Amino acid sequence: MKVMKVAIELDISHFKKFLAIQEERQKALAEVSQLLGVDFRMSEEEKIKYAEEDFNKYLENEIFKEVAHWMKLTFS
């Protein structure tokens, strides 16, 4: 029986990238809000929530790729 290690690195810099994307989105929404006179900006909680959702999707994808790789090695 083979024993395989699953190696997924949790790197907080990925979360920081997703948060930076949401901060840029916030800036764009502020500009649109100013032009249209209607507030479309996100709250801090929403900004963090969207960054967390994107980060979770990223992690799920990384886990899926690692498990698929492990399965190929195990059952090949």
VMD Tcl script that builds the backbone (N, CA, C; Angstrom):
set m [mol new atoms 228]
animate dup $m
set s [atomselect $m all]
$s set {name element resname resid chain x y z} {
  {N N MET 1 A 0.838 -1.182 0.000}
  {CA C MET 1 A 0.000 0.000 0.000}
  {C C MET 1 A 0.884 1.248 0.000}
  {N N LYS 2 A 0.593 2.156 -0.930}
  {CA C LYS 2 A 1.342 3.413 -1.009}
  {C C LYS 2 A 0.741 4.433 -0.043}
  {N N VAL 3 A 1.602 5.189 0.564}
  {CA C VAL 3 A 1.150 6.300 1.397}
  {C C VAL 3 A 1.622 7.582 0.734}
  {N N MET 4 A 0.682 8.448 0.421}
  {CA C MET 4 A 1.002 9.689 -0.273}
  {C C MET 4 A 0.732 10.868 0.656}
  {N N LYS 5 A 1.558 11.863 0.566}
  {CA C LYS 5 A 1.322 13.102 1.293}
  {C C LYS 5 A 0.576 14.067 0.392}
  {N N VAL 6 A -0.410 14.728 0.950}
  {CA C VAL 6 A -1.115 15.781 0.228}
  {C C VAL 6 A -0.507 17.096 0.690}
  {N N ALA 7 A -0.001 17.864 -0.256}
  {CA C ALA 7 A 0.704 19.097 0.096}
  {C C ALA 7 A -0.029 20.306 -0.460}
  {N N ILE 8 A -0.714 20.980 0.423}
  {CA C ILE 8 A -1.373 22.226 0.039}
  {C C ILE 8 A -0.844 23.299 0.976}
  {N N GLU 9 A -0.238 24.294 0.393}
  {CA C GLU 9 A 0.315 25.370 1.195}
  {C C GLU 9 A -0.727 26.470 1.336}
  {N N LEU 10 A -0.926 26.894 2.544}
  {CA C LEU 10 A -1.847 27.990 2.806}
  {C C LEU 10 A -1.020 29.262 2.905}
  {N N ASP 11 A -1.121 30.058 1.884}
  {CA C ASP 11 A -0.316 31.269 1.787}
  {C C ASP 11 A -1.243 32.474 1.895}
  {N N ILE 12 A -1.086 33.243 2.936}
  {CA C ILE 12 A -1.958 34.388 3.191}
  {C C ILE 12 A -1.816 35.467 2.113}
  {N N SER 13 A -0.717 35.423 1.371}
  {CA C SER 13 A -0.534 36.427 0.324}
  {C C SER 13 A -1.613 36.308 -0.750}
  {N N HIS 14 A -2.141 35.098 -0.939}
  {CA C HIS 14 A -3.235 34.935 -1.900}
  {C C HIS 14 A -4.475 35.688 -1.418}
  {N N PHE 15 A -4.766 35.606 -0.123}
  {CA C PHE 15 A -5.910 36.349 0.412}
  {C C PHE 15 A -5.687 37.848 0.238}
  {N N LYS 16 A -4.467 38.288 0.472}
  {CA C LYS 16 A -4.155 39.711 0.323}
  {C C LYS 16 A -4.379 40.177 -1.109}
  {N N LYS 17 A -4.088 39.312 -2.079}
  {CA C LYS 17 A -4.330 39.656 -3.486}
  {C C LYS 17 A -5.822 39.817 -3.750}
  {N N PHE 18 A -6.622 38.890 -3.214}
  {CA C PHE 18 A -8.065 38.984 -3.404}
  {C C PHE 18 A -8.635 40.219 -2.702}
  {N N LEU 19 A -8.081 40.561 -1.557}
  {CA C LEU 19 A -8.516 41.759 -0.847}
  {C C LEU 19 A -8.139 43.013 -1.634}
  {N N ALA 20 A -6.955 43.027 -2.226}
  {CA C ALA 20 A -6.528 44.168 -3.049}
  {C C ALA 20 A -7.455 44.349 -4.248}
  {N N ILE 21 A -7.893 43.247 -4.846}
  {CA C ILE 21 A -8.842 43.325 -5.960}
  {C C ILE 21 A -10.140 43.971 -5.497}
  {N N GLN 22 A -10.610 43.598 -4.317}
  {CA C GLN 22 A -11.847 44.178 -3.799}
  {C C GLN 22 A -11.661 45.660 -3.456}
  {N N GLU 23 A -10.472 46.040 -3.020}
  {CA C GLU 23 A -10.198 47.447 -2.732}
  {C C GLU 23 A -10.217 48.265 -4.020}
  {N N GLU 24 A -9.674 47.708 -5.101}
  {CA C GLU 24 A -9.744 48.381 -6.404}
  {C C GLU 24 A -11.192 48.488 -6.877}
  {N N ARG 25 A -11.936 47.429 -6.645}
  {CA C ARG 25 A -13.370 47.451 -6.996}
  {C C ARG 25 A -14.082 48.556 -6.215}
  {N N GLN 26 A -13.719 48.689 -4.946}
  {CA C GLN 26 A -14.323 49.733 -4.102}
  {C C GLN 26 A -14.024 51.125 -4.664}
  {N N LYS 27 A -12.793 51.327 -5.114}
  {CA C LYS 27 A -12.421 52.623 -5.699}
  {C C LYS 27 A -13.237 52.903 -6.962}
  {N N ALA 28 A -13.397 51.878 -7.800}
  {CA C ALA 28 A -14.183 52.045 -9.033}
  {C C ALA 28 A -15.636 52.347 -8.701}
  {N N LEU 29 A -16.173 51.666 -7.703}
  {CA C LEU 29 A -17.555 51.920 -7.303}
  {C C LEU 29 A -17.723 53.333 -6.741}
  {N N ALA 30 A -16.705 53.828 -6.042}
  {CA C ALA 30 A -16.756 55.187 -5.510}
  {C C ALA 30 A -16.803 56.205 -6.651}
  {N N GLU 31 A -16.026 55.947 -7.707}
  {CA C GLU 31 A -16.036 56.848 -8.867}
  {C C GLU 31 A -17.393 56.830 -9.565}
  {N N VAL 32 A -17.948 55.651 -9.749}
  {CA C VAL 32 A -19.270 55.540 -10.381}
  {C C VAL 32 A -20.321 56.216 -9.507}
  {N N SER 33 A -20.227 56.017 -8.218}
  {CA C SER 33 A -21.165 56.635 -7.287}
  {C C SER 33 A -21.129 58.154 -7.395}
  {N N GLN 34 A -19.916 58.690 -7.491}
  {CA C GLN 34 A -19.764 60.139 -7.594}
  {C C GLN 34 A -20.351 60.651 -8.906}
  {N N LEU 35 A -20.123 59.930 -9.988}
  {CA C LEU 35 A -20.641 60.353 -11.290}
  {C C LEU 35 A -22.167 60.299 -11.362}
  {N N LEU 36 A -22.733 59.255 -10.775}
  {CA C LEU 36 A -24.178 59.064 -10.877}
  {C C LEU 36 A -24.967 59.667 -9.718}
  {N N GLY 37 A -24.264 60.022 -8.665}
  {CA C GLY 37 A -24.939 60.602 -7.515}
  {C C GLY 37 A -25.688 59.582 -6.670}
  {N N VAL 38 A -25.361 58.306 -6.840}
  {CA C VAL 38 A -25.977 57.224 -6.064}
  {C C VAL 38 A -24.839 56.405 -5.459}
  {N N ASP 39 A -24.962 56.058 -4.183}
  {CA C ASP 39 A -23.889 55.346 -3.500}
  {C C ASP 39 A -23.933 53.850 -3.808}
  {N N PHE 40 A -22.938 53.376 -4.559}
  {CA C PHE 40 A -22.817 51.964 -4.895}
  {C C PHE 40 A -21.675 51.291 -4.136}
  {N N ARG 41 A -21.019 52.019 -3.262}
  {CA C ARG 41 A -19.854 51.472 -2.570}
  {C C ARG 41 A -20.241 50.314 -1.650}
  {N N MET 42 A -19.254 49.470 -1.368}
  {CA C MET 42 A -19.437 48.343 -0.459}
  {C C MET 42 A -19.014 48.753 0.944}
  {N N SER 43 A -19.606 48.113 1.929}
  {CA C SER 43 A -19.143 48.298 3.299}
  {C C SER 43 A -17.849 47.511 3.474}
  {N N GLU 44 A -17.123 47.770 4.537}
  {CA C GLU 44 A -15.891 47.015 4.821}
  {C C GLU 44 A -16.212 45.528 4.974}
  {N N GLU 45 A -17.343 45.228 5.612}
  {CA C GLU 45 A -17.742 43.833 5.803}
  {C C GLU 45 A -17.985 43.142 4.462}
  {N N GLU 46 A -18.648 43.849 3.544}
  {CA C GLU 46 A -18.904 43.273 2.220}
  {C C GLU 46 A -17.599 43.050 1.462}
  {N N LYS 47 A -16.702 44.023 1.550}
  {CA C LYS 47 A -15.410 43.911 0.861}
  {C C LYS 47 A -14.654 42.682 1.353}
  {N N ILE 48 A -14.617 42.479 2.653}
  {CA C ILE 48 A -13.928 41.324 3.225}
  {C C ILE 48 A -14.664 40.037 2.863}
  {N N LYS 49 A -15.990 40.080 2.884}
  {CA C LYS 49 A -16.785 38.901 2.535}
  {C C LYS 49 A -16.484 38.447 1.102}
  {N N TYR 50 A -16.451 39.388 0.164}
  {CA C TYR 50 A -16.166 39.036 -1.229}
  {C C TYR 50 A -14.739 38.515 -1.395}
  {N N ALA 51 A -13.796 39.105 -0.678}
  {CA C ALA 51 A -12.412 38.612 -0.732}
  {C C ALA 51 A -12.330 37.201 -0.159}
  {N N GLU 52 A -13.051 36.943 0.940}
  {CA C GLU 52 A -13.068 35.607 1.533}
  {C C GLU 52 A -13.699 34.590 0.580}
  {N N GLU 53 A -14.781 34.980 -0.081}
  {CA C GLU 53 A -15.424 34.071 -1.035}
  {C C GLU 53 A -14.476 33.709 -2.177}
  {N N ASP 54 A -13.779 34.700 -2.701}
  {CA C ASP 54 A -12.824 34.440 -3.783}
  {C C ASP 54 A -11.671 33.552 -3.298}
  {N N PHE 55 A -11.198 33.812 -2.083}
  {CA C PHE 55 A -10.119 33.018 -1.505}
  {C C PHE 55 A -10.579 31.578 -1.286}
  {N N ASN 56 A -11.807 31.403 -0.807}
  {CA C ASN 56 A -12.340 30.052 -0.608}
  {C C ASN 56 A -12.445 29.298 -1.929}
  {N N LYS 57 A -12.878 29.982 -2.984}
  {CA C LYS 57 A -12.941 29.347 -4.309}
  {C C LYS 57 A -11.546 28.937 -4.756}
  {N N TYR 58 A -10.582 29.805 -4.524}
  {CA C TYR 58 A -9.190 29.495 -4.870}
  {C C TYR 58 A -8.720 28.250 -4.116}
  {N N LEU 59 A -8.977 28.202 -2.805}
  {CA C LEU 59 A -8.550 27.050 -2.011}
  {C C LEU 59 A -9.239 25.765 -2.465}
  {N N GLU 60 A -10.537 25.839 -2.735}
  {CA C GLU 60 A -11.261 24.662 -3.213}
  {C C GLU 60 A -10.639 24.134 -4.503}
  {N N ASN 61 A -10.292 25.046 -5.399}
  {CA C ASN 61 A -9.673 24.655 -6.653}
  {C C ASN 61 A -8.310 24.006 -6.415}
  {N N GLU 62 A -7.521 24.569 -5.524}
  {CA C GLU 62 A -6.203 24.007 -5.216}
  {C C GLU 62 A -6.334 22.619 -4.596}
  {N N ILE 63 A -7.294 22.452 -3.695}
  {CA C ILE 63 A -7.522 21.155 -3.067}
  {C C ILE 63 A -7.975 20.142 -4.118}
  {N N PHE 64 A -8.887 20.556 -4.986}
  {CA C PHE 64 A -9.365 19.666 -6.049}
  {C C PHE 64 A -8.208 19.203 -6.930}
  {N N LYS 65 A -7.339 20.140 -7.323}
  {CA C LYS 65 A -6.195 19.777 -8.167}
  {C C LYS 65 A -5.262 18.806 -7.445}
  {N N GLU 66 A -5.025 19.044 -6.167}
  {CA C GLU 66 A -4.129 18.176 -5.393}
  {C C GLU 66 A -4.727 16.779 -5.232}
  {N N VAL 67 A -6.020 16.706 -4.946}
  {CA C VAL 67 A -6.674 15.403 -4.794}
  {C C VAL 67 A -6.697 14.666 -6.125}
  {N N ALA 68 A -6.982 15.360 -7.216}
  {CA C ALA 68 A -6.976 14.734 -8.541}
  {C C ALA 68 A -5.585 14.182 -8.855}
  {N N HIS 69 A -4.562 14.940 -8.546}
  {CA C HIS 69 A -3.182 14.487 -8.769}
  {C C HIS 69 A -2.891 13.247 -7.920}
  {N N TRP 70 A -3.289 13.289 -6.662}
  {CA C TRP 70 A -3.088 12.167 -5.753}
  {C C TRP 70 A -3.818 10.928 -6.254}
  {N N MET 71 A -5.061 11.106 -6.732}
  {CA C MET 71 A -5.855 9.985 -7.235}
  {C C MET 71 A -5.186 9.352 -8.456}
  {N N LYS 72 A -4.657 10.179 -9.345}
  {CA C LYS 72 A -3.972 9.656 -10.532}
  {C C LYS 72 A -2.759 8.825 -10.118}
  {N N LEU 73 A -2.006 9.335 -9.151}
  {CA C LEU 73 A -0.825 8.597 -8.696}
  {C C LEU 73 A -1.207 7.307 -7.977}
  {N N THR 74 A -2.258 7.360 -7.205}
  {CA C THR 74 A -2.669 6.211 -6.413}
  {C C THR 74 A -3.248 5.102 -7.273}
  {N N PHE 75 A -4.063 5.465 -8.235}
  {CA C PHE 75 A -4.776 4.460 -9.027}
  {C C PHE 75 A -4.199 4.232 -10.408}
  {N N SER 76 A -2.994 4.680 -10.625}
  {CA C SER 76 A -2.340 4.439 -11.915}
  {C C SER 76 A -1.508 3.181 -11.884}
}
mol reanalyze $m
mol bondsrecalc $m
mol representation Tube
mol addrep $m
